[in-house]
Amino acid sequence: MNRPTVTEVNLHDLRITDPLFGKYQQLVREVTIPHQWEALNDRIPELAPSHAIANLRIAANRASGEFYGRVFQDSDVAKWLEAVAWSLCTTPDPELEKTADDLIELMEAAQCGDGYLNTYFIVKAPGERWTNLTECHELYCAGHLIEAGIAFFQATGKRRLLDVVCRLADHICSVFGPERDRIHGYDGHPEIELALTRLYEVTLEPRYLTLANYFVEQRGTEPHFYDLEYEKRSRDRKAHDKSWMVRRKDYSQAHLPVIEQRTATGHAVRFVYLMTGVAHLARLLQNEQQRQACLRLWQNMAQRQIYITGGIGSQSAGEAFSSDYDLPNDTAYAESCASIGLMMFARRMLEMEADSHYADVMERALYNTVLGSIALDGRHFFYANPLEVHPKTLRSNYGYSHISLVRQGWFGCACCPPNIARLFTSVGHYIYTPRSEALYVNLYIGNSVAFAIGEHTLRLRMSGNYPWEDRVEITVESEQPITHTLALRLPEWCSAPEVKLNGEPVKCEPRRGYLHIYRTWRQGDCCKLQLPMKARRVYGHPQLRHLAGKVAIQRGPLIYCLEEADNGPELHNVWLDADSRFSLVEGKDLFAGKILLQAEGFRLRHTLSEEAPLYHYDKVPGKRQPQRLTFIPWFSRANRNEGEMRIWINEW
């Protein structure tokens, strides 16, 4: 039996018309991308300097000076450029394209004759290329630049940056591999694996796929590359203790070969970037061992180490996973980049498995952590995304130093802002999975799109006001009849979905979470989905000790929270009645167009003075004071005054 082929949505053929994501794409296009360009050029005095463009100018001999910033500073520019490329697919902008062209010309000028391109090592440490892969992100930066080159080529048809990254990839192929005279190693921060696999699909050069697979298969083998590299680097120096990255190999998922790993571990972004590449390779190479590793590691992450918001990486130390069921709310790290990487991993798993479970997780991450990572002004961003905030504690307890009360304009380590931008401009890649046997509809983001099905073109228009309203319509706009299967995801949060085709009910018997409808589609055919979105209470697994006695509220894909601005301070003394009902409230002002929730609860009012003892042998007296509680979508949090916030609340 022939295995299914998978194609990528051409973003030239897709237009986001969604009321929610259309506004976000416009915000990113008109505000975020220009703001980030100014930040990368150090033109916003109140923000932490980037120097990333200045580093490129120095490397290209267009300016004098010294390298400034993190060793991975180049990656911020590459992700910004990728965001620009995907934006140009849907909204041509000659001025923005000219800015990108000039930046690409600068990159070309900075590239070395052998294809090497990394401003840190060109400007600051030219004699140390490829000597500290464990810590120095050379292949990580190369991977992001390769992704930008692919995106810009697909967006504009221009090969200049693609040629730059192909020269860089060819240089990497000449340096790494199993041959005796090459480096038998891999980067401490995975990224090159997924980038080379994508480059193979664009160029059909098998050496890129071969090298990507080599990096995956070499990872974690013995004798360990990190140790060998460290010994070589330290041979001519006074002996000293190995760095923690060399010792803690699980931090970068290099403690075991990938196919032997059993649990999601280490730096969360590194984990999902690595597994994105492994899942892509497993499908292309039909590698069953890699596939089983993806299934196993996804299962551990999604069943035991993921927040209700789609956040991953529970601890600030190492921005990492902790252990099964260790998901604290107030110290949660849940980096924005990690949820973006989770979406990338989910996308590749969908291409391989066609199982809606991956789309359910992808939707959870998108509508909660990713949407919440950017402020409504488009200029401020969250790095960490806790599920509970208590301002007074944050200001005085250094254990919360990784948490911000409000979104920031930029960061010393600015990986998240351009990553957020490129996700929003490329969100069309996640809505559908076009496979040869069916077109899978993963997300109900309003759009119009065209797909090549054999010799014909299938045109669809998806409309609705998801996630605020529960009706979605998918209308066929093709001029010619086309026989094919539409596979509609029936979300796991929806207990009673209804589907009608041209007004006639369709029996909802999903296969792996999708309702498959095979027929000859004609212009005007219409599928109407009714996905009832009642407010639902969510409870944690008994081993989630931080959630004992607490409940969270979800409506559709959205997680809701309480904020001090609506409900007053001391939210830990607020309770939700077990039998209270929720009412829907149309948001106003800041929340215009959004649905808020209200329910009856109460506050425990205590009469103890501040002079009272800290602990008591008798139950502390308290009085129940009825209170109507207002819940807002969690992604909309922290757009008003600083204040308390929490998702998980006490249930009486």
C-alpha positions in Angstrom: 0.0 0.0 0.0 1.3 3.4 -0.9 2.0 5.6 2.1 0.1 8.9 2.2 1.8 12.0 0.9 1.7 15.2 2.8 2.0 18.7 1.4 2.3 22.1 3.0 -0.3 24.8 2.7 0.9 27.6 0.3 0.3 30.7 2.3 -0.2 32.6 -1.0 -3.3 30.6 -1.4 -4.7 31.2 2.1 -6.2 34.4 3.6 -7.1 34.7 7.2 -10.5 36.3 7.6 -11.0 35.3 11.2 -12.2 38.1 13.5 -9.7 37.1 16.1 -6.6 36.0 14.2 -7.2 38.5 11.4 -6.8 41.3 14.0 -3.7 39.7 15.4 -2.1 39.2 12.0 -2.9 42.9 11.2 -1.4 43.9 14.6 1.8 41.9 14.0 2.1 43.2 10.4 1.4 46.9 11.2 2.9 47.2 14.7 5.0 44.2 15.9 7.2 43.7 12.9 8.1 47.5 12.6 8.6 47.7 16.4 10.9 44.7 16.4 12.9 46.1 13.5 13.5 49.2 15.5 14.5 47.1 18.5 17.0 45.1 16.5 18.5 48.3 15.3 18.7 49.8 18.8 16.5 52.7 18.0 14.2 52.4 21.1 16.2 54.0 24.0 14.1 52.5 26.7 14.6 48.9 25.6 17.5 46.6 26.3 20.0 47.0 23.4 20.1 44.2 20.8 23.0 45.2 18.6 22.0 42.3 16.3 22.0 44.4 13.1 25.1 46.2 14.2 26.8 42.8 14.6 25.9 42.0 11.0 27.3 45.3 9.8 30.5 44.7 11.6 30.8 41.2 10.2 30.2 42.6 6.7 32.9 45.3 7.2 30.2 48.0 6.9 31.0 49.3 10.4 33.6 49.0 13.1 33.2 47.9 16.6 32.9 44.9 18.8 30.3 42.1 19.0 27.6 42.7 21.6 25.0 40.4 23.0 24.4 36.7 23.4 26.2 34.1 21.4 22.9 33.3 19.7 22.1 37.0 18.9 21.9 36.2 15.1 18.8 34.0 15.7 16.7 37.0 16.6 17.3 38.6 13.2 16.6 35.3 11.4 13.2 34.8 13.1 12.2 38.4 12.5 13.1 37.9 8.8 11.0 34.7 8.7 8.0 36.6 10.2 8.4 39.2 7.4 8.5 36.5 4.8 5.3 34.9 5.8 3.6 38.3 6.2 4.5 39.2 2.6 2.7 36.0 1.4 -0.7 37.4 2.5 0.0 41.2 2.4 2.5 42.5 -0.2 4.5 45.4 1.2 7.1 46.8 -1.2 8.7 48.9 1.6 9.0 46.0 4.0 10.3 43.7 1.3 12.9 46.3 0.4 14.0 46.4 4.0 14.3 42.6 4.0 16.2 42.7 0.7 18.7 45.1 2.2 19.1 42.9 5.3 19.7 39.8 3.1 22.3 41.8 1.1 24.0 42.5 4.4 23.9 38.8 5.4 25.4 37.9 2.0 28.2 40.4 2.5 28.9 39.0 6.0 29.1 35.4 4.8 32.6 33.9 4.6 34.0 32.5 1.4 33.5 28.9 2.6 29.8 29.6 3.5 30.2 30.1 7.2 27.9 32.7 8.7 27.7 33.6 12.4 28.6 37.1 13.6 29.8 36.0 17.1 32.5 33.9 15.6 33.3 36.1 12.6 33.7 39.2 14.8 34.6 38.0 18.3 36.1 34.5 18.1 37.2 33.7 14.6 39.6 31.0 15.7 37.0 29.1 17.7 34.5 28.0 15.1 32.8 24.6 15.9 34.8 24.2 19.1 32.1 24.5 21.6 28.9 23.1 20.1 27.6 22.2 23.6 27.1 25.8 24.6 27.5 28.1 21.7 24.5 27.7 19.5 26.3 27.8 16.1 24.0 25.2 14.5 21.0 26.6 16.2 21.6 30.0 14.6 22.3 28.3 11.3 19.0 26.5 11.6 16.9 29.6 12.1 18.7 31.3 9.2 17.9 28.3 7.0 14.2 28.6 8.0 14.2 32.2 7.1 15.8 31.5 3.7 13.2 28.9 2.9 10.4 31.2 4.0 11.6 34.2 2.0 12.1 32.0 -1.1 8.5 30.6 -0.8 7.1 34.1 -0.1 8.8 36.1 -2.8 10.4 33.6 -5.2 13.8 35.3 -4.6 16.7 33.0 -4.3 19.3 35.3 -2.8 18.8 34.3 0.9 18.1 30.7 -0.1 21.5 30.6 -1.9 23.1 32.0 1.2 21.6 29.3 3.4 22.4 26.6 0.9 26.0 27.7 1.0 25.9 27.6 4.8 24.3 24.2 4.8 26.8 22.9 2.3 29.6 24.2 4.6 28.0 22.4 7.5 27.8 19.2 5.5 31.5 19.5 4.9 32.3 19.9 8.6 29.9 17.3 10.2 29.2 13.6 9.5 30.4 10.1 10.0 33.5 10.5 7.9 36.8 10.2 9.7 37.9 13.8 9.1 34.7 15.4 10.2 33.2 16.4 13.5 31.1 13.5 15.0 28.8 15.8 17.0 25.8 18.0 17.2 24.6 21.3 18.7 23.6 21.7 22.3 20.4 23.5 21.2 18.4 21.5 18.6 17.1 23.4 15.6 19.4 22.5 12.7 17.7 19.1 12.5 14.2 20.5 11.7 15.7 23.2 9.4 17.8 20.8 7.3 14.8 18.5 6.9 12.8 21.4 5.6 15.6 22.5 3.3 15.7 19.0 1.8 11.9 19.3 1.0 12.5 22.6 -0.8 15.7 21.7 -2.7 15.4 17.9 -2.8 19.2 17.7 -2.0 19.5 14.3 -0.2 22.7 15.4 1.7 20.6 17.8 3.8 18.2 15.0 4.9 21.1 12.7 5.5 22.9 15.2 7.7 19.7 16.0 9.7 19.3 12.3 10.4 22.9 12.0 11.3 22.6 14.7 13.9 19.6 12.9 15.4 21.2 9.5 15.4 24.5 10.7 16.8 22.9 12.5 19.7 23.5 10.9 23.1 25.7 8.1 21.8 28.9 6.9 23.5 31.7 8.0 23.8 29.8 11.2 24.5 30.5 14.1 22.1 30.2 16.7 24.9 32.9 15.0 26.9 35.2 14.6 23.9 34.7 18.2 22.8 35.3 19.5 26.3 38.6 17.5 26.6 39.8 18.7 23.3 38.9 22.3 24.1 40.6 22.1 27.5 43.7 20.2 26.5 46.0 23.2 26.4 44.5 24.9 29.4 44.6 24.4 33.1 42.2 21.7 34.1 39.0 22.8 35.7 35.5 21.4 36.4 33.3 20.8 33.4 30.5 23.3 32.8 27.1 22.3 34.0 25.9 21.9 30.4 28.5 19.3 29.8 27.6 17.5 33.0 23.8 17.8 32.7 23.4 16.1 29.4 19.7 15.7 29.9 19.3 19.5 29.8 19.8 19.3 26.0 18.3 15.8 25.5 21.7 14.3 24.9 21.8 11.9 27.9 20.7 9.0 25.8 20.2 8.3 22.1 16.8 9.7 21.1 15.3 6.3 20.3 16.1 5.2 23.9 14.6 8.2 25.7 11.5 7.6 27.8 10.5 11.0 29.3 10.3 14.6 28.2 13.3 16.2 30.0 15.6 19.2 30.0 15.1 22.6 28.4 11.6 22.6 27.1 12.3 24.6 23.9 15.2 22.3 23.0 13.0 19.3 23.5 10.2 20.3 21.2 12.5 21.7 18.6 14.4 18.4 18.6 11.2 16.3 18.4 9.8 18.5 15.6 12.8 17.4 13.6 12.6 13.8 14.6 8.9 13.5 13.8 9.5 15.1 10.3 12.4 12.7 9.7 10.5 9.7 10.9 7.8 10.3 8.4 10.1 11.1 5.5 12.4 8.1 6.2 9.7 5.8 7.4 11.8 5.2 10.4 9.7 3.2 12.9 12.2 3.6 15.8 12.1 7.3 15.5 8.3 7.2 15.2 8.0 5.2 18.3 10.2 7.6 20.2 8.0 10.5 19.1 4.9 8.7 20.2 6.4 7.8 23.6 7.9 11.2 24.4 4.8 13.0 23.2 2.7 10.8 25.5 4.8 11.5 28.5 4.8 15.3 27.9 1.1 15.6 27.0 -0.2 13.2 29.7 2.0 14.2 32.7 4.0 17.4 32.0 1.8 20.0 30.3 -0.2 22.8 31.8 -3.9 23.3 31.1 -2.8 26.4 29.1 -0.6 24.4 26.7 2.5 25.6 28.5 5.4 23.3 29.0 8.6 23.5 31.1 7.5 24.0 34.7 10.7 25.2 36.3 12.8 28.4 35.8 16.0 26.5 36.5 17.1 25.6 33.0 13.7 26.6 31.6 13.0 23.0 31.9 10.7 20.1 32.5 10.7 18.8 36.1 9.1 15.4 36.9 5.8 13.8 36.1 2.9 15.7 37.7 5.1 18.6 39.0 3.2 21.6 37.6 3.2 24.4 40.1 1.0 27.4 39.2 2.8 30.4 40.6 6.3 29.5 39.7 5.5 28.1 36.3 8.0 29.0 33.6 6.0 27.8 30.5 8.1 29.9 28.1 6.3 31.4 25.1 8.9 29.8 22.8 8.1 26.4 24.3 4.4 26.6 23.4 5.3 27.7 19.9 7.7 24.7 19.6 4.9 22.5 20.9 2.7 23.6 18.1 5.5 22.8 15.6 5.9 19.4 17.1 2.2 18.8 17.0 2.0 19.8 13.4 4.6 17.2 12.4 2.9 14.6 14.5 -0.4 15.4 12.7 1.4 14.9 9.3 2.6 11.5 10.5 -0.3 10.2 12.5 -3.5 12.1 11.4 -4.8 11.9 15.0 -6.8 14.8 16.4 -5.2 14.5 19.8 -2.2 16.5 18.4 -4.5 19.2 17.0 -6.3 19.4 20.4 -3.0 20.1 22.1 -1.9 22.5 19.4 -5.2 24.4 19.8 -4.8 24.5 23.6 -1.3 26.1 23.2 -2.4 28.5 20.5 -5.5 29.9 22.1 -4.0 30.3 25.5 -0.2 30.6 26.0 0.6 31.8 22.4 -2.3 34.3 22.2 -1.4 35.6 25.6 2.2 36.0 24.9 1.7 39.3 23.1 0.0 42.4 24.5 -3.0 44.1 22.8 -0.7 46.9 21.7 1.6 44.5 19.8 4.8 45.9 21.4 5.0 44.0 24.6 5.6 40.3 25.2 5.6 37.6 27.9 8.6 35.3 28.2 7.3 33.2 31.1 3.6 32.4 31.5 2.5 31.5 35.1 -1.0 30.4 35.9 -1.1 32.5 39.1 0.4 35.9 40.0 0.6 37.6 43.4 2.4 41.0 42.9 3.6 41.6 46.4 5.3 38.2 46.5 6.9 38.7 43.1 8.5 41.9 44.3 10.1 40.4 47.4 10.7 36.7 46.7 13.6 36.0 44.3 12.2 32.6 43.6 9.8 34.5 41.3 12.4 36.6 39.5 11.6 35.0 36.2 8.0 36.2 36.3 6.9 39.6 35.0 3.7 41.3 36.1 3.3 42.9 32.7 4.6 42.1 29.3 8.0 43.5 28.4 9.0 45.6 25.3 12.2 43.5 24.8 14.6 41.2 26.6 18.3 40.7 27.0 17.6 37.2 25.6 15.0 38.2 23.0 14.2 34.8 21.6 10.4 35.1 22.3 9.3 38.3 20.5 10.4 37.4 17.0 9.3 33.8 17.5 5.8 35.1 18.5 5.8 37.2 15.3 6.7 34.4 13.0 4.1 32.1 14.5 1.2 34.6 13.9 2.3 35.3 10.3 2.6 31.6 9.6 -0.5 30.4 11.5 -2.1 29.3 8.2 0.3 26.3 8.1 -1.4 24.9 11.2 -5.1 25.1 10.1 -5.0 22.3 7.7 -3.0 19.1 7.1 -3.3 18.3 3.4 -2.7 14.5 3.0 -3.3 12.5 -0.2 -6.2 10.6 1.4 -7.9 13.6 3.0 -7.8 17.2 3.8 -7.6 17.4 7.6 -9.2 20.5 9.2 -7.3 21.0 12.5 -8.2 24.5 13.6 -11.4 26.5 13.1 -9.7 29.8 12.2 -11.8 31.7 9.5 -10.0 31.7 6.1 -10.3 31.2 2.4 -8.0 28.7 0.9 -7.2 26.8 -2.3 -5.6 23.3 -2.6 -4.5 21.4 -5.6 -6.3 18.0 -5.7 -5.0 16.1 -8.7 -5.6 18.3 -11.7 -8.3 20.4 -10.0 -8.4 23.1 -7.3 -10.4 22.7 -4.2 -11.5 26.1 -2.9 -12.9 26.5 0.6 -14.2 29.3 2.7 -14.3 28.8 6.5 -16.4 31.3 8.5 -17.6 31.9 12.0 -16.7 33.7 15.1 -14.7 31.0 16.8 -13.9 30.7 19.8 -16.6 33.1 21.0 -19.5 31.4 19.0 -20.0 27.7 18.5 -21.0 27.7 14.8 -18.5 27.1 12.0 -19.3 26.9 8.3 -17.1 25.5 5.6 -18.3 26.3 2.1 -17.0 24.9 -1.2 -16.2 27.5 -3.8 -14.6 25.4 -6.5 -16.0 25.8 -10.0 -15.5 22.1 -10.9 -16.7 19.1 -8.9 -13.9 17.4 -6.9 -14.0 14.0 -5.3 -12.1 14.0 -2.1 -12.4 13.6 1.7 -12.8 16.4 4.2 -11.8 15.3 7.7 -13.2 17.6 10.3 -11.7 17.7 13.8 -14.3 17.1 16.6 -12.6 18.9 19.5 -12.0 16.8 22.7 -13.5 19.6 24.8 -16.9 19.3 22.9 -19.1 16.6 24.3 -22.0 16.9 21.7 -20.8 18.1 18.3 -23.3 18.3 15.5 -22.5 18.4 11.8 -24.9 19.1 8.9 -24.0 18.8 5.2 -26.3 21.0 3.0 -28.8 21.0 5.8 -28.8 17.3 6.4 -27.4 15.9 9.6 -24.2 13.8 9.4 -23.7 11.1 12.0 -20.7 12.1 14.1 -18.7 8.9 14.1 -15.1 10.2 14.3 -12.0 8.2 13.3 -9.0 9.2 15.4 -10.9 12.3 16.3 -11.9 13.4 12.8 -15.2 13.1 11.0 -14.4 11.9 7.5 -16.8 13.0 4.8 -16.0 11.5 1.4 -18.0 12.7 -1.6 -17.9 14.7 -4.8 -17.8 18.3 -3.7 -19.6 20.9 -5.7 -19.7 24.6 -5.6 -22.1 25.8 -2.8 -21.8 22.6 -0.7 -21.7 23.6 2.9 -20.7 21.9 6.1 -22.1 23.4 9.3 -20.5 22.5 12.6 -22.2 23.1 15.9 -19.7 22.8 18.6 -21.5 23.6 21.9 -19.3 25.7 24.1 -20.7 25.5 27.6 -18.4 26.7 30.4 -16.9 23.5 31.8 -15.1 22.8 35.1 -11.8 21.2 34.8 -10.2 19.2 37.6 -6.6 18.0 37.9 -5.2 14.5 38.2 -5.0 13.4 41.9 -1.2 13.4 41.6 -1.2 17.1 40.7 -0.7 18.2 44.3 -0.9 22.0 43.5 -4.5 21.5 42.2 -6.0 19.7 45.2 -9.4 21.2 46.0 -9.2 23.5 43.0 -11.0 23.9 39.7 -10.3 25.7 36.5 -12.9 27.0 34.0 -12.8 26.3 30.2 -15.1 27.4 27.5 -14.3 26.0 24.0 -10.5 26.0 23.7 -10.1 29.0 26.1 -9.0 28.8 29.7 -10.4 31.5 31.9 -8.9 33.2 35.0 -9.8 35.6 37.7 -8.1 39.0 37.9 -7.9 41.4 40.8 -9.3 44.2 38.6 -12.7 42.4 38.5 -12.7 40.4 41.7 -10.6 42.3 44.3 -7.4 41.2 46.0 -6.6 38.1 48.0 -7.9 35.7 45.3 -6.8 32.8 47.4 -9.7 33.5 49.7 -12.2 33.4 46.8 -14.3 30.2 46.4 -16.6 29.0 43.6 -19.7 27.2 44.6 -19.9 23.6 43.3 -23.4 24.1 41.9 -23.1 27.6 40.6 -24.0 28.2 37.0 -22.1 30.3 34.5 -23.5 33.1 32.5 -22.0 34.6 29.3 -21.2 38.3 29.3 -20.3 40.4 26.3 -17.0 42.1 26.9 -16.7 45.9 26.8 -13.8 48.3 26.2 -10.6 46.3 26.5 -12.6 43.1 26.2 -14.9 44.2 23.3 -15.8 41.3 21.1 -14.8 38.8 23.7 -17.0 36.6 25.9 -16.5 36.8 29.7 -18.0 34.5 32.3 -19.7 35.2 35.6 -20.7 32.8 38.4 -21.8 33.0 42.0 -19.1 32.4 44.5 -18.0 33.8 47.9 -15.1 35.3 49.7 -14.0 34.2 53.1 -13.7 37.3 55.2 -11.4 36.9 58.2 -11.5 39.2 61.1 -8.0 38.6 62.4 -5.8 41.7 62.9 -2.3 41.9 61.7 -1.1 41.5 65.3 -2.8 38.1 65.6 -0.5 35.0 65.9 0.7 33.5 62.6 -0.6 30.1 63.5 -3.7 28.9 65.5 -4.8 25.8 67.4 -8.4 26.6 66.6 -10.0 27.1 63.2 -9.6 30.7 62.1 -13.0 32.4 62.2 -14.3 33.6 58.9 -17.5 34.8 57.3 -18.8 33.8 53.9 -19.5 36.9 51.9 -21.4 36.2 48.6 -19.6 37.5 45.5 -20.3 37.4 41.8 -17.1 36.3 40.2 -16.0 37.5 36.8 -13.7 35.3 34.6 -11.8 36.6 31.6 -10.0 34.7 28.9 -6.5 34.0 30.3 -4.8 35.1 27.2 -6.3 38.6 27.8 -4.7 38.9 31.3 -2.3 41.6 32.4 -3.6 44.3 29.9 -4.9 46.5 32.8 -3.4 47.6 36.1 -0.9 45.3 37.8 -2.8 42.9 40.1 -3.4 39.3 41.2 -4.4 36.6 38.8 -5.2 32.9 39.0 -6.6 30.1 36.9 -7.1 27.4 39.6 -9.5 28.5 42.3 -11.0 26.9 45.4 -14.2 25.0 45.0 -16.6 24.6 47.8 
